Amino acid sequence: MEKQILHVDVNNAFLSWTAVDKLINGEKLDIRTIPSIIGGDEKQRRGIVLAKSIIAKQLGIQTGEPIFFARKKCPNIKVFHGDFNVYKKYSDGIYNLLLDYTDKIERYSIDECFLDITGYIPKGKTIYNIASEINKRVKEEFGFTVNIGISENKLLAKMASDFEKPDKIHTLWKNEIKEKMWILPISELFMVGRRSLLKLQKMGIKTIGDLADKDQKNLIRVFGKYGKMIWEYANGIDTSQVNYIVEKPKGIGNSITLPYDYNDINKIEEVLITLVEHVTYRLRKSEMLTNVVSVQLKTNEFKVISHQKKLEFATDSTKIIQKVSKELLQHIYNGTPIRLIGIRVEQLIEKEVRQISLFENSEQEKQKKIDSVVDEIKEKYGYQSITRAGKLKIDTNIKFKD
């Protein structure tokens, strides 16, 4: 099966994350809309530009240059200090969002990830649908934007994400290399640095296409193993795998934006039941149990209403979590038209550390067996191969993530 790889890259991460965090904490001005930079301590005369707003870029300010030079180009530039804790918070946030699509995620840097979603794409969807959904959710849930590259290997996915920015999705399949990549200057090829760039230019290599056409053996004589690698990259060859570590999740959630506003609690409940089924299926796949269930609603005026409940004992039971979710829905819903419905389970523990509870009984044991059988069928024949009765009446316009 041909690989299906995404490269997700946060646009102007440090400045975007600082801007979003300031807005959340009451700041009225979005620093992305003014000449601004993220930089070090100017007083020590070591401060350099770590990130810049689009307006600052238009004024000629460059990442990596001293702030002293940036002030010469724009005397009224606003300088903000970086905050690693803020960056980590948003980096972890987007990572957890991406876990909704695959557990094969390589955190390539604090602001970019590779995803291998081969075999994870739901029936009826394409990799482009998944990329579009991720792009939209990041904007709606976090307030910043990402570029996403799509291809069959990591190199081409990364090259694609570096095409036009910001807030774009690009493909770079092997049959698109000549049209989209070979026309680019050689400096745009991944892993071509300043030193090698000068050598390549002296050899008459100006574009990636020029490098792709060169004799590989000649490049190896000049550059050694590096010559072989950049020739392969110029030709779109990359066999590296997405290096992922399966991390136990701290919480698992799912939400859906409705095709139109719902104000019928029965219809809202039907959607909630399906979301619970998705979340509990993933909970059991992770071999985790939850102690807390929360339900979130977003009104047509974008007001968020949520409520959570601590369970008497940790569980992964679809039936129990559906029951609690419906109780929470009854508690928070007041008849207002609803735009989004979400469910999340938190305070997760591994099954191995689970303590037997006096509240558990033969009915719960029976439910475990039912959940296990349903999961096995889904694993063998696909997620949509079996469904619970409560899902049958759901609006067919709703597209769930599987």
Secondary structure as GFF3:
##gff-version 3
##sequence-region A 1 402
A	DSSP	beta_strand	5	10	.	.	.	ID=ss1
A	DSSP	alpha_helix	13	24	.	.	.	ID=ss2
A	DSSP	three_ten_helix	31	33	.	.	.	ID=ss3
A	DSSP	beta_strand	36	39	.	.	.	ID=ss4
A	DSSP	three_ten_helix	42	44	.	.	.	ID=ss5
A	DSSP	beta_strand	49	52	.	.	.	ID=ss6
A	DSSP	alpha_helix	54	58	.	.	.	ID=ss7
A	DSSP	alpha_helix	67	73	.	.	.	ID=ss8
A	DSSP	beta_strand	78	81	.	.	.	ID=ss9
A	DSSP	alpha_helix	84	98	.	.	.	ID=ss10
A	DSSP	beta_strand	105	109	.	.	.	ID=ss11
A	DSSP	beta_strand	112	116	.	.	.	ID=ss12
A	DSSP	alpha_helix	127	142	.	.	.	ID=ss13
A	DSSP	beta_strand	146	151	.	.	.	ID=ss14
A	DSSP	alpha_helix	154	161	.	.	.	ID=ss15
A	DSSP	beta_strand	169	171	.	.	.	ID=ss16
A	DSSP	three_ten_helix	174	176	.	.	.	ID=ss17
A	DSSP	pi_helix	177	181	.	.	.	ID=ss18
A	DSSP	three_ten_helix	186	188	.	.	.	ID=ss19
A	DSSP	alpha_helix	194	202	.	.	.	ID=ss20
A	DSSP	alpha_helix	208	213	.	.	.	ID=ss21
A	DSSP	alpha_helix	216	223	.	.	.	ID=ss22
A	DSSP	alpha_helix	225	234	.	.	.	ID=ss23
A	DSSP	beta_strand	251	262	.	.	.	ID=ss24
A	DSSP	alpha_helix	265	285	.	.	.	ID=ss25
A	DSSP	beta_strand	288	299	.	.	.	ID=ss26
A	DSSP	beta_strand	304	315	.	.	.	ID=ss27
A	DSSP	alpha_helix	318	332	.	.	.	ID=ss28
A	DSSP	beta_strand	338	346	.	.	.	ID=ss29
A	DSSP	beta_strand	349	350	.	.	.	ID=ss30
A	DSSP	three_ten_helix	351	353	.	.	.	ID=ss31
A	DSSP	alpha_helix	362	381	.	.	.	ID=ss32
A	DSSP	three_ten_helix	383	385	.	.	.	ID=ss33
A	DSSP	three_ten_helix	389	391	.	.	.	ID=ss34
###
